[in-house]
Amino acid sequence: MIELTLLTLLNFVGDNFCEYRSIGYDNYKSLLLSYSDASVKYGPLDVKKVIEKSDNFKVAAIAIAAIKCPQYIKD
């Protein structure tokens, strides 16, 4: 099995986040649903491990979301 990386996780979450936002959920609900989906796909322990070990996680997550669906990202 290939180890889950921060980039893989954030790309998956970013796509789902944009989909949830496009159907009308707010940022917080979209984010929670996206990470829930990632936990189903990759396993909750792997997702948790990537988040815990990542530096500048917030900056990277915002950057991915801003690239994928900038219309939903506010200052």
mmCIF file of the N, C-alpha and C atoms, coordinates in Angstrom:
data_MODEL
# 
_entry.id   MODEL 
# 
loop_
_atom_site.group_PDB 
_atom_site.id 
_atom_site.type_symbol 
_atom_site.label_atom_id 
_atom_site.label_alt_id 
_atom_site.label_comp_id 
_atom_site.label_asym_id 
_atom_site.label_entity_id 
_atom_site.label_seq_id 
_atom_site.pdbx_PDB_ins_code 
_atom_site.Cartn_x 
_atom_site.Cartn_y 
_atom_site.Cartn_z 
_atom_site.occupancy 
_atom_site.B_iso_or_equiv 
_atom_site.pdbx_formal_charge 
_atom_site.auth_seq_id 
_atom_site.auth_comp_id 
_atom_site.auth_asym_id 
_atom_site.auth_atom_id 
_atom_site.pdbx_PDB_model_num 
ATOM 1   N N  . MET A 1 1  ? 0.834   -1.185 0.000  1.00 0.00 ? 1  MET A N  1 
ATOM 2   C CA . MET A 1 1  ? 0.000   0.000  0.000  1.00 0.00 ? 1  MET A CA 1 
ATOM 3   C C  . MET A 1 1  ? 0.877   1.246  0.000  1.00 0.00 ? 1  MET A C  1 
ATOM 4   N N  . ILE A 1 2  ? 0.499   2.211  -0.778 1.00 0.00 ? 2  ILE A N  1 
ATOM 5   C CA . ILE A 1 2  ? 1.248   3.463  -0.864 1.00 0.00 ? 2  ILE A CA 1 
ATOM 6   C C  . ILE A 1 2  ? 0.878   4.362  0.310  1.00 0.00 ? 2  ILE A C  1 
ATOM 7   N N  . GLU A 1 3  ? 1.879   4.987  0.897  1.00 0.00 ? 3  GLU A N  1 
ATOM 8   C CA . GLU A 1 3  ? 1.641   5.866  2.033  1.00 0.00 ? 3  GLU A CA 1 
ATOM 9   C C  . GLU A 1 3  ? 0.914   7.134  1.582  1.00 0.00 ? 3  GLU A C  1 
ATOM 10  N N  . LEU A 1 4  ? -0.080  7.524  2.337  1.00 0.00 ? 4  LEU A N  1 
ATOM 11  C CA . LEU A 1 4  ? -0.831  8.745  2.064  1.00 0.00 ? 4  LEU A CA 1 
ATOM 12  C C  . LEU A 1 4  ? 0.067   9.949  2.312  1.00 0.00 ? 4  LEU A C  1 
ATOM 13  N N  . THR A 1 5  ? 0.076   10.899 1.368  1.00 0.00 ? 5  THR A N  1 
ATOM 14  C CA . THR A 1 5  ? 0.872   12.115 1.521  1.00 0.00 ? 5  THR A CA 1 
ATOM 15  C C  . THR A 1 5  ? -0.044  13.312 1.731  1.00 0.00 ? 5  THR A C  1 
ATOM 16  N N  . LEU A 1 6  ? 0.533   14.394 2.191  1.00 0.00 ? 6  LEU A N  1 
ATOM 17  C CA . LEU A 1 6  ? -0.227  15.617 2.397  1.00 0.00 ? 6  LEU A CA 1 
ATOM 18  C C  . LEU A 1 6  ? -0.841  16.102 1.093  1.00 0.00 ? 6  LEU A C  1 
ATOM 19  N N  . LEU A 1 7  ? -0.071  16.079 0.023  1.00 0.00 ? 7  LEU A N  1 
ATOM 20  C CA . LEU A 1 7  ? -0.571  16.557 -1.264 1.00 0.00 ? 7  LEU A CA 1 
ATOM 21  C C  . LEU A 1 7  ? -1.751  15.712 -1.760 1.00 0.00 ? 7  LEU A C  1 
ATOM 22  N N  . THR A 1 8  ? -1.647  14.408 -1.631 1.00 0.00 ? 8  THR A N  1 
ATOM 23  C CA . THR A 1 8  ? -2.738  13.517 -2.043 1.00 0.00 ? 8  THR A CA 1 
ATOM 24  C C  . THR A 1 8  ? -3.989  13.801 -1.223 1.00 0.00 ? 8  THR A C  1 
ATOM 25  N N  . LEU A 1 9  ? -3.820  13.911 0.075  1.00 0.00 ? 9  LEU A N  1 
ATOM 26  C CA . LEU A 1 9  ? -4.955  14.189 0.961  1.00 0.00 ? 9  LEU A CA 1 
ATOM 27  C C  . LEU A 1 9  ? -5.605  15.521 0.621  1.00 0.00 ? 9  LEU A C  1 
ATOM 28  N N  . LEU A 1 10 ? -4.806  16.554 0.478  1.00 0.00 ? 10 LEU A N  1 
ATOM 29  C CA . LEU A 1 10 ? -5.369  17.883 0.227  1.00 0.00 ? 10 LEU A CA 1 
ATOM 30  C C  . LEU A 1 10 ? -6.017  17.983 -1.148 1.00 0.00 ? 10 LEU A C  1 
ATOM 31  N N  . ASN A 1 11 ? -5.478  17.311 -2.135 1.00 0.00 ? 11 ASN A N  1 
ATOM 32  C CA . ASN A 1 11 ? -6.117  17.313 -3.448 1.00 0.00 ? 11 ASN A CA 1 
ATOM 33  C C  . ASN A 1 11 ? -7.472  16.622 -3.395 1.00 0.00 ? 11 ASN A C  1 
ATOM 34  N N  . PHE A 1 12 ? -7.552  15.505 -2.699 1.00 0.00 ? 12 PHE A N  1 
ATOM 35  C CA . PHE A 1 12 ? -8.821  14.794 -2.551 1.00 0.00 ? 12 PHE A CA 1 
ATOM 36  C C  . PHE A 1 12 ? -9.832  15.659 -1.793 1.00 0.00 ? 12 PHE A C  1 
ATOM 37  N N  . VAL A 1 13 ? -9.401  16.204 -0.668 1.00 0.00 ? 13 VAL A N  1 
ATOM 38  C CA . VAL A 1 13 ? -10.277 17.041 0.146  1.00 0.00 ? 13 VAL A CA 1 
ATOM 39  C C  . VAL A 1 13 ? -10.683 18.296 -0.628 1.00 0.00 ? 13 VAL A C  1 
ATOM 40  N N  . GLY A 1 14 ? -9.741  18.878 -1.366 1.00 0.00 ? 14 GLY A N  1 
ATOM 41  C CA . GLY A 1 14 ? -10.044 20.092 -2.141 1.00 0.00 ? 14 GLY A CA 1 
ATOM 42  C C  . GLY A 1 14 ? -11.135 19.860 -3.166 1.00 0.00 ? 14 GLY A C  1 
ATOM 43  N N  . ASP A 1 15 ? -11.053 18.749 -3.876 1.00 0.00 ? 15 ASP A N  1 
ATOM 44  C CA . ASP A 1 15 ? -12.093 18.436 -4.860 1.00 0.00 ? 15 ASP A CA 1 
ATOM 45  C C  . ASP A 1 15 ? -13.451 18.285 -4.186 1.00 0.00 ? 15 ASP A C  1 
ATOM 46  N N  . ASN A 1 16 ? -13.485 17.538 -3.093 1.00 0.00 ? 16 ASN A N  1 
ATOM 47  C CA . ASN A 1 16 ? -14.747 17.322 -2.390 1.00 0.00 ? 16 ASN A CA 1 
ATOM 48  C C  . ASN A 1 16 ? -15.277 18.607 -1.781 1.00 0.00 ? 16 ASN A C  1 
ATOM 49  N N  . PHE A 1 17 ? -14.375 19.422 -1.221 1.00 0.00 ? 17 PHE A N  1 
ATOM 50  C CA . PHE A 1 17 ? -14.772 20.700 -0.644 1.00 0.00 ? 17 PHE A CA 1 
ATOM 51  C C  . PHE A 1 17 ? -15.490 21.550 -1.685 1.00 0.00 ? 17 PHE A C  1 
ATOM 52  N N  . CYS A 1 18 ? -14.919 21.633 -2.874 1.00 0.00 ? 18 CYS A N  1 
ATOM 53  C CA . CYS A 1 18 ? -15.534 22.438 -3.941 1.00 0.00 ? 18 CYS A CA 1 
ATOM 54  C C  . CYS A 1 18 ? -16.900 21.880 -4.341 1.00 0.00 ? 18 CYS A C  1 
ATOM 55  N N  . GLU A 1 19 ? -17.010 20.568 -4.399 1.00 0.00 ? 19 GLU A N  1 
ATOM 56  C CA . GLU A 1 19 ? -18.297 19.953 -4.740 1.00 0.00 ? 19 GLU A CA 1 
ATOM 57  C C  . GLU A 1 19 ? -19.350 20.268 -3.681 1.00 0.00 ? 19 GLU A C  1 
ATOM 58  N N  . TYR A 1 20 ? -18.985 20.128 -2.415 1.00 0.00 ? 20 TYR A N  1 
ATOM 59  C CA . TYR A 1 20 ? -19.939 20.425 -1.349 1.00 0.00 ? 20 TYR A CA 1 
ATOM 60  C C  . TYR A 1 20 ? -20.334 21.897 -1.336 1.00 0.00 ? 20 TYR A C  1 
ATOM 61  N N  . ARG A 1 21 ? -19.375 22.774 -1.566 1.00 0.00 ? 21 ARG A N  1 
ATOM 62  C CA . ARG A 1 21 ? -19.688 24.217 -1.615 1.00 0.00 ? 21 ARG A CA 1 
ATOM 63  C C  . ARG A 1 21 ? -20.623 24.519 -2.782 1.00 0.00 ? 21 ARG A C  1 
ATOM 64  N N  . SER A 1 22 ? -20.415 23.848 -3.915 1.00 0.00 ? 22 SER A N  1 
ATOM 65  C CA . SER A 1 22 ? -21.231 24.130 -5.098 1.00 0.00 ? 22 SER A CA 1 
ATOM 66  C C  . SER A 1 22 ? -22.684 23.694 -4.921 1.00 0.00 ? 22 SER A C  1 
ATOM 67  N N  . ILE A 1 23 ? -22.937 22.775 -3.986 1.00 0.00 ? 23 ILE A N  1 
ATOM 68  C CA . ILE A 1 23 ? -24.334 22.398 -3.750 1.00 0.00 ? 23 ILE A CA 1 
ATOM 69  C C  . ILE A 1 23 ? -24.958 23.198 -2.614 1.00 0.00 ? 23 ILE A C  1 
ATOM 70  N N  . GLY A 1 24 ? -24.189 24.120 -2.042 1.00 0.00 ? 24 GLY A N  1 
ATOM 71  C CA . GLY A 1 24 ? -24.763 25.068 -1.100 1.00 0.00 ? 24 GLY A CA 1 
ATOM 72  C C  . GLY A 1 24 ? -24.365 24.958 0.360  1.00 0.00 ? 24 GLY A C  1 
ATOM 73  N N  . TYR A 1 25 ? -23.513 23.991 0.710  1.00 0.00 ? 25 TYR A N  1 
ATOM 74  C CA . TYR A 1 25 ? -23.071 23.904 2.100  1.00 0.00 ? 25 TYR A CA 1 
ATOM 75  C C  . TYR A 1 25 ? -22.071 25.014 2.395  1.00 0.00 ? 25 TYR A C  1 
ATOM 76  N N  . ASP A 1 26 ? -22.021 25.467 3.650  1.00 0.00 ? 26 ASP A N  1 
ATOM 77  C CA . ASP A 1 26 ? -21.061 26.506 4.021  1.00 0.00 ? 26 ASP A CA 1 
ATOM 78  C C  . ASP A 1 26 ? -19.654 25.901 4.124  1.00 0.00 ? 26 ASP A C  1 
ATOM 79  N N  . ASN A 1 27 ? -18.671 26.772 4.328  1.00 0.00 ? 27 ASN A N  1 
ATOM 80  C CA . ASN A 1 27 ? -17.276 26.323 4.363  1.00 0.00 ? 27 ASN A CA 1 
ATOM 81  C C  . ASN A 1 27 ? -17.032 25.252 5.418  1.00 0.00 ? 27 ASN A C  1 
ATOM 82  N N  . TYR A 1 28 ? -17.550 25.470 6.606  1.00 0.00 ? 28 TYR A N  1 
ATOM 83  C CA . TYR A 1 28 ? -17.281 24.553 7.708  1.00 0.00 ? 28 TYR A CA 1 
ATOM 84  C C  . TYR A 1 28 ? -17.870 23.174 7.452  1.00 0.00 ? 28 TYR A C  1 
ATOM 85  N N  . LYS A 1 29 ? -19.123 23.130 7.049  1.00 0.00 ? 29 LYS A N  1 
ATOM 86  C CA . LYS A 1 29 ? -19.763 21.850 6.778  1.00 0.00 ? 29 LYS A CA 1 
ATOM 87  C C  . LYS A 1 29 ? -19.089 21.144 5.604  1.00 0.00 ? 29 LYS A C  1 
ATOM 88  N N  . SER A 1 30 ? -18.729 21.897 4.573  1.00 0.00 ? 30 SER A N  1 
ATOM 89  C CA . SER A 1 30 ? -18.047 21.323 3.413  1.00 0.00 ? 30 SER A CA 1 
ATOM 90  C C  . SER A 1 30 ? -16.702 20.734 3.813  1.00 0.00 ? 30 SER A C  1 
ATOM 91  N N  . LEU A 1 31 ? -15.991 21.423 4.669  1.00 0.00 ? 31 LEU A N  1 
ATOM 92  C CA . LEU A 1 31 ? -14.693 20.935 5.129  1.00 0.00 ? 31 LEU A CA 1 
ATOM 93  C C  . LEU A 1 31 ? -14.840 19.653 5.950  1.00 0.00 ? 31 LEU A C  1 
ATOM 94  N N  . LEU A 1 32 ? -15.782 19.640 6.865  1.00 0.00 ? 32 LEU A N  1 
ATOM 95  C CA . LEU A 1 32 ? -15.992 18.444 7.684  1.00 0.00 ? 32 LEU A CA 1 
ATOM 96  C C  . LEU A 1 32 ? -16.405 17.248 6.831  1.00 0.00 ? 32 LEU A C  1 
ATOM 97  N N  . LEU A 1 33 ? -17.309 17.461 5.899  1.00 0.00 ? 33 LEU A N  1 
ATOM 98  C CA . LEU A 1 33 ? -17.739 16.375 5.022  1.00 0.00 ? 33 LEU A CA 1 
ATOM 99  C C  . LEU A 1 33 ? -16.588 15.872 4.153  1.00 0.00 ? 33 LEU A C  1 
ATOM 100 N N  . SER A 1 34 ? -15.763 16.781 3.684  1.00 0.00 ? 34 SER A N  1 
ATOM 101 C CA . SER A 1 34 ? -14.620 16.407 2.845  1.00 0.00 ? 34 SER A CA 1 
ATOM 102 C C  . SER A 1 34 ? -13.616 15.553 3.599  1.00 0.00 ? 34 SER A C  1 
ATOM 103 N N  . TYR A 1 35 ? -13.306 15.928 4.844  1.00 0.00 ? 35 TYR A N  1 
ATOM 104 C CA . TYR A 1 35 ? -12.378 15.120 5.634  1.00 0.00 ? 35 TYR A CA 1 
ATOM 105 C C  . TYR A 1 35 ? -13.007 13.798 6.052  1.00 0.00 ? 35 TYR A C  1 
ATOM 106 N N  . SER A 1 36 ? -14.314 13.794 6.243  1.00 0.00 ? 36 SER A N  1 
ATOM 107 C CA . SER A 1 36 ? -15.016 12.542 6.517  1.00 0.00 ? 36 SER A CA 1 
ATOM 108 C C  . SER A 1 36 ? -14.893 11.599 5.319  1.00 0.00 ? 36 SER A C  1 
ATOM 109 N N  . ASP A 1 37 ? -15.077 12.134 4.116  1.00 0.00 ? 37 ASP A N  1 
ATOM 110 C CA . ASP A 1 37 ? -14.906 11.337 2.896  1.00 0.00 ? 37 ASP A CA 1 
ATOM 111 C C  . ASP A 1 37 ? -13.479 10.807 2.773  1.00 0.00 ? 37 ASP A C  1 
ATOM 112 N N  . ALA A 1 38 ? -12.501 11.641 3.117  1.00 0.00 ? 38 ALA A N  1 
ATOM 113 C CA . ALA A 1 38 ? -11.099 11.212 3.049  1.00 0.00 ? 38 ALA A CA 1 
ATOM 114 C C  . ALA A 1 38 ? -10.835 10.085 4.041  1.00 0.00 ? 38 ALA A C  1 
ATOM 115 N N  . SER A 1 39 ? -11.458 10.163 5.200  1.00 0.00 ? 39 SER A N  1 
ATOM 116 C CA . SER A 1 39 ? -11.287 9.101  6.195  1.00 0.00 ? 39 SER A CA 1 
ATOM 117 C C  . SER A 1 39 ? -11.860 7.781  5.707  1.00 0.00 ? 39 SER A C  1 
ATOM 118 N N  . VAL A 1 40 ? -12.964 7.856  4.995  1.00 0.00 ? 40 VAL A N  1 
ATOM 119 C CA . VAL A 1 40 ? -13.561 6.642  4.426  1.00 0.00 ? 40 VAL A CA 1 
ATOM 120 C C  . VAL A 1 40 ? -12.630 6.058  3.363  1.00 0.00 ? 40 VAL A C  1 
ATOM 121 N N  . LYS A 1 41 ? -12.108 6.921  2.506  1.00 0.00 ? 41 LYS A N  1 
ATOM 122 C CA . LYS A 1 41 ? -11.272 6.451  1.394  1.00 0.00 ? 41 LYS A CA 1 
ATOM 123 C C  . LYS A 1 41 ? -9.904  5.947  1.853  1.00 0.00 ? 41 LYS A C  1 
ATOM 124 N N  . TYR A 1 42 ? -9.238  6.713  2.728  1.00 0.00 ? 42 TYR A N  1 
ATOM 125 C CA . TYR A 1 42 ? -7.854  6.410  3.090  1.00 0.00 ? 42 TYR A CA 1 
ATOM 126 C C  . TYR A 1 42 ? -7.690  5.783  4.476  1.00 0.00 ? 42 TYR A C  1 
ATOM 127 N N  . GLY A 1 43 ? -8.739  5.838  5.271  1.00 0.00 ? 43 GLY A N  1 
ATOM 128 C CA . GLY A 1 43 ? -8.671  5.334  6.638  1.00 0.00 ? 43 GLY A CA 1 
ATOM 129 C C  . GLY A 1 43 ? -8.430  6.469  7.617  1.00 0.00 ? 43 GLY A C  1 
ATOM 130 N N  . PRO A 1 44 ? -9.183  6.496  8.696  1.00 0.00 ? 44 PRO A N  1 
ATOM 131 C CA . PRO A 1 44 ? -9.073  7.617  9.636  1.00 0.00 ? 44 PRO A CA 1 
ATOM 132 C C  . PRO A 1 44 ? -7.697  7.756  10.280 1.00 0.00 ? 44 PRO A C  1 
ATOM 133 N N  . LEU A 1 45 ? -7.030  6.653  10.542 1.00 0.00 ? 45 LEU A N  1 
ATOM 134 C CA . LEU A 1 45 ? -5.709  6.749  11.171 1.00 0.00 ? 45 LEU A CA 1 
ATOM 135 C C  . LEU A 1 45 ? -4.663  7.328  10.227 1.00 0.00 ? 45 LEU A C  1 
ATOM 136 N N  . ASP A 1 46 ? -4.751  6.976  8.944  1.00 0.00 ? 46 ASP A N  1 
ATOM 137 C CA . ASP A 1 46 ? -3.811  7.547  7.969  1.00 0.00 ? 46 ASP A CA 1 
ATOM 138 C C  . ASP A 1 46 ? -4.052  9.035  7.775  1.00 0.00 ? 46 ASP A C  1 
ATOM 139 N N  . VAL A 1 47 ? -5.313  9.431  7.702  1.00 0.00 ? 47 VAL A N  1 
ATOM 140 C CA . VAL A 1 47 ? -5.638  10.856 7.555  1.00 0.00 ? 47 VAL A CA 1 
ATOM 141 C C  . VAL A 1 47 ? -5.142  11.623 8.779  1.00 0.00 ? 47 VAL A C  1 
ATOM 142 N N  . LYS A 1 48 ? -5.406  11.086 9.959  1.00 0.00 ? 48 LYS A N  1 
ATOM 143 C CA . LYS A 1 48 ? -4.961  11.741 11.193 1.00 0.00 ? 48 LYS A CA 1 
ATOM 144 C C  . LYS A 1 48 ? -3.441  11.867 11.224 1.00 0.00 ? 48 LYS A C  1 
ATOM 145 N N  . LYS A 1 49 ? -2.732  10.811 10.828 1.00 0.00 ? 49 LYS A N  1 
ATOM 146 C CA . LYS A 1 49 ? -1.270  10.816 10.839 1.00 0.00 ? 49 LYS A CA 1 
ATOM 147 C C  . LYS A 1 49 ? -0.717  11.899 9.915  1.00 0.00 ? 49 LYS A C  1 
ATOM 148 N N  . VAL A 1 50 ? -1.283  12.027 8.714  1.00 0.00 ? 50 VAL A N  1 
ATOM 149 C CA . VAL A 1 50 ? -0.813  13.045 7.772  1.00 0.00 ? 50 VAL A CA 1 
ATOM 150 C C  . VAL A 1 50 ? -1.040  14.442 8.345  1.00 0.00 ? 50 VAL A C  1 
ATOM 151 N N  . ILE A 1 51 ? -2.204  14.659 8.928  1.00 0.00 ? 51 ILE A N  1 
ATOM 152 C CA . ILE A 1 51 ? -2.507  15.975 9.503  1.00 0.00 ? 51 ILE A CA 1 
ATOM 153 C C  . ILE A 1 51 ? -1.558  16.289 10.658 1.00 0.00 ? 51 ILE A C  1 
ATOM 154 N N  . GLU A 1 52 ? -1.339  15.327 11.538 1.00 0.00 ? 52 GLU A N  1 
ATOM 155 C CA . GLU A 1 52 ? -0.458  15.547 12.700 1.00 0.00 ? 52 GLU A CA 1 
ATOM 156 C C  . GLU A 1 52 ? 0.981   15.825 12.303 1.00 0.00 ? 52 GLU A C  1 
ATOM 157 N N  . LYS A 1 53 ? 1.476   15.174 11.259 1.00 0.00 ? 53 LYS A N  1 
ATOM 158 C CA . LYS A 1 53 ? 2.878   15.300 10.871 1.00 0.00 ? 53 LYS A CA 1 
ATOM 159 C C  . LYS A 1 53 ? 3.157   16.476 9.937  1.00 0.00 ? 53 LYS A C  1 
ATOM 160 N N  . SER A 1 54 ? 2.128   17.147 9.474  1.00 0.00 ? 54 SER A N  1 
ATOM 161 C CA . SER A 1 54 ? 2.304   18.190 8.459  1.00 0.00 ? 54 SER A CA 1 
ATOM 162 C C  . SER A 1 54 ? 2.542   19.557 9.085  1.00 0.00 ? 54 SER A C  1 
ATOM 163 N N  . ASP A 1 55 ? 3.569   20.219 8.592  1.00 0.00 ? 55 ASP A N  1 
ATOM 164 C CA . ASP A 1 55 ? 3.825   21.610 8.958  1.00 0.00 ? 55 ASP A CA 1 
ATOM 165 C C  . ASP A 1 55 ? 3.059   22.502 7.988  1.00 0.00 ? 55 ASP A C  1 
ATOM 166 N N  . ASN A 1 56 ? 2.654   23.633 8.442  1.00 0.00 ? 56 ASN A N  1 
ATOM 167 C CA . ASN A 1 56 ? 1.939   24.608 7.614  1.00 0.00 ? 56 ASN A CA 1 
ATOM 168 C C  . ASN A 1 56 ? 0.709   23.994 6.937  1.00 0.00 ? 56 ASN A C  1 
ATOM 169 N N  . PHE A 1 57 ? 0.029   23.133 7.650  1.00 0.00 ? 57 PHE A N  1 
ATOM 170 C CA . PHE A 1 57 ? -1.133  22.439 7.096  1.00 0.00 ? 57 PHE A CA 1 
ATOM 171 C C  . PHE A 1 57 ? -2.204  23.430 6.636  1.00 0.00 ? 57 PHE A C  1 
ATOM 172 N N  . LYS A 1 58 ? -2.496  24.419 7.462  1.00 0.00 ? 58 LYS A N  1 
ATOM 173 C CA . LYS A 1 58 ? -3.543  25.389 7.139  1.00 0.00 ? 58 LYS A CA 1 
ATOM 174 C C  . LYS A 1 58 ? -3.223  26.142 5.853  1.00 0.00 ? 58 LYS A C  1 
ATOM 175 N N  . VAL A 1 59 ? -2.000  26.577 5.715  1.00 0.00 ? 59 VAL A N  1 
ATOM 176 C CA . VAL A 1 59 ? -1.590  27.324 4.517  1.00 0.00 ? 59 VAL A CA 1 
ATOM 177 C C  . VAL A 1 59 ? -1.724  26.449 3.273  1.00 0.00 ? 59 VAL A C  1 
ATOM 178 N N  . ALA A 1 60 ? -1.267  25.207 3.367  1.00 0.00 ? 60 ALA A N  1 
ATOM 179 C CA . ALA A 1 60 ? -1.349  24.293 2.225  1.00 0.00 ? 60 ALA A CA 1 
ATOM 180 C C  . ALA A 1 60 ? -2.801  23.994 1.865  1.00 0.00 ? 60 ALA A C  1 
ATOM 181 N N  . ALA A 1 61 ? -3.635  23.788 2.869  1.00 0.00 ? 61 ALA A N  1 
ATOM 182 C CA . ALA A 1 61 ? -5.044  23.489 2.618  1.00 0.00 ? 61 ALA A CA 1 
ATOM 183 C C  . ALA A 1 61 ? -5.759  24.659 1.948  1.00 0.00 ? 61 ALA A C  1 
ATOM 184 N N  . ILE A 1 62 ? -5.493  25.856 2.408  1.00 0.00 ? 62 ILE A N  1 
ATOM 185 C CA . ILE A 1 62 ? -6.106  27.049 1.807  1.00 0.00 ? 62 ILE A CA 1 
ATOM 186 C C  . ILE A 1 62 ? -5.608  27.231 0.382  1.00 0.00 ? 62 ILE A C  1 
ATOM 187 N N  . ALA A 1 63 ? -4.327  26.981 0.149  1.00 0.00 ? 63 ALA A N  1 
ATOM 188 C CA . ALA A 1 63 ? -3.761  27.130 -1.198 1.00 0.00 ? 63 ALA A CA 1 
ATOM 189 C C  . ALA A 1 63 ? -4.432  26.162 -2.177 1.00 0.00 ? 63 ALA A C  1 
ATOM 190 N N  . ILE A 1 64 ? -4.619  24.918 -1.773 1.00 0.00 ? 64 ILE A N  1 
ATOM 191 C CA . ILE A 1 64 ? -5.272  23.936 -2.647 1.00 0.00 ? 64 ILE A CA 1 
ATOM 192 C C  . ILE A 1 64 ? -6.701  24.362 -2.949 1.00 0.00 ? 64 ILE A C  1 
ATOM 193 N N  . ALA A 1 65 ? -7.430  24.765 -1.919 1.00 0.00 ? 65 ALA A N  1 
ATOM 194 C CA . ALA A 1 65 ? -8.817  25.192 -2.124 1.00 0.00 ? 65 ALA A CA 1 
ATOM 195 C C  . ALA A 1 65 ? -8.882  26.442 -3.007 1.00 0.00 ? 65 ALA A C  1 
ATOM 196 N N  . ALA A 1 66 ? -7.952  27.357 -2.827 1.00 0.00 ? 66 ALA A N  1 
ATOM 197 C CA . ALA A 1 66 ? -7.939  28.578 -3.627 1.00 0.00 ? 66 ALA A CA 1 
ATOM 198 C C  . ALA A 1 66 ? -7.676  28.288 -5.099 1.00 0.00 ? 66 ALA A C  1 
ATOM 199 N N  . ILE A 1 67 ? -6.892  27.273 -5.364 1.00 0.00 ? 67 ILE A N  1 
ATOM 200 C CA . ILE A 1 67 ? -6.616  26.885 -6.749 1.00 0.00 ? 67 ILE A CA 1 
ATOM 201 C C  . ILE A 1 67 ? -7.819  26.162 -7.356 1.00 0.00 ? 67 ILE A C  1 
ATOM 202 N N  . LYS A 1 68 ? -8.427  25.274 -6.590 1.00 0.00 ? 68 LYS A N  1 
ATOM 203 C CA . LYS A 1 68 ? -9.503  24.438 -7.106 1.00 0.00 ? 68 LYS A CA 1 
ATOM 204 C C  . LYS A 1 68 ? -10.834 25.178 -7.232 1.00 0.00 ? 68 LYS A C  1 
ATOM 205 N N  . CYS A 1 69 ? -11.142 26.041 -6.278 1.00 0.00 ? 69 CYS A N  1 
ATOM 206 C CA . CYS A 1 69 ? -12.420 26.775 -6.336 1.00 0.00 ? 69 CYS A CA 1 
ATOM 207 C C  . CYS A 1 69 ? -12.274 28.124 -5.626 1.00 0.00 ? 69 CYS A C  1 
ATOM 208 N N  . PRO A 1 70 ? -11.569 29.044 -6.248 1.00 0.00 ? 70 PRO A N  1 
ATOM 209 C CA . PRO A 1 70 ? -11.297 30.338 -5.603 1.00 0.00 ? 70 PRO A CA 1 
ATOM 210 C C  . PRO A 1 70 ? -12.553 31.141 -5.269 1.00 0.00 ? 70 PRO A C  1 
ATOM 211 N N  . GLN A 1 71 ? -13.645 30.871 -5.951 1.00 0.00 ? 71 GLN A N  1 
ATOM 212 C CA . GLN A 1 71 ? -14.877 31.612 -5.682 1.00 0.00 ? 71 GLN A CA 1 
ATOM 213 C C  . GLN A 1 71 ? -15.418 31.352 -4.279 1.00 0.00 ? 71 GLN A C  1 
ATOM 214 N N  . TYR A 1 72 ? -14.976 30.304 -3.627 1.00 0.00 ? 72 TYR A N  1 
ATOM 215 C CA . TYR A 1 72 ? -15.457 29.972 -2.293 1.00 0.00 ? 72 TYR A CA 1 
ATOM 216 C C  . TYR A 1 72 ? -14.492 30.332 -1.178 1.00 0.00 ? 72 TYR A C  1 
ATOM 217 N N  . ILE A 1 73 ? -13.338 30.844 -1.512 1.00 0.00 ? 73 ILE A N  1 
ATOM 218 C CA . ILE A 1 73 ? -12.335 31.185 -0.524 1.00 0.00 ? 73 ILE A CA 1 
ATOM 219 C C  . ILE A 1 73 ? -12.355 32.693 -0.299 1.00 0.00 ? 73 ILE A C  1 
ATOM 220 N N  . LYS A 1 74 ? -12.522 33.065 0.967  1.00 0.00 ? 74 LYS A N  1 
ATOM 221 C CA . LYS A 1 74 ? -12.569 34.485 1.322  1.00 0.00 ? 74 LYS A CA 1 
ATOM 222 C C  . LYS A 1 74 ? -11.292 34.870 2.029  1.00 0.00 ? 74 LYS A C  1 
ATOM 223 N N  . ASP A 1 75 ? -11.002 36.148 2.016  1.00 0.00 ? 75 ASP A N  1 
ATOM 224 C CA . ASP A 1 75 ? -9.799  36.656 2.702  1.00 0.00 ? 75 ASP A CA 1 
ATOM 225 C C  . ASP A 1 75 ? -9.815  36.333 4.160  1.00 0.00 ? 75 ASP A C  1 
# 
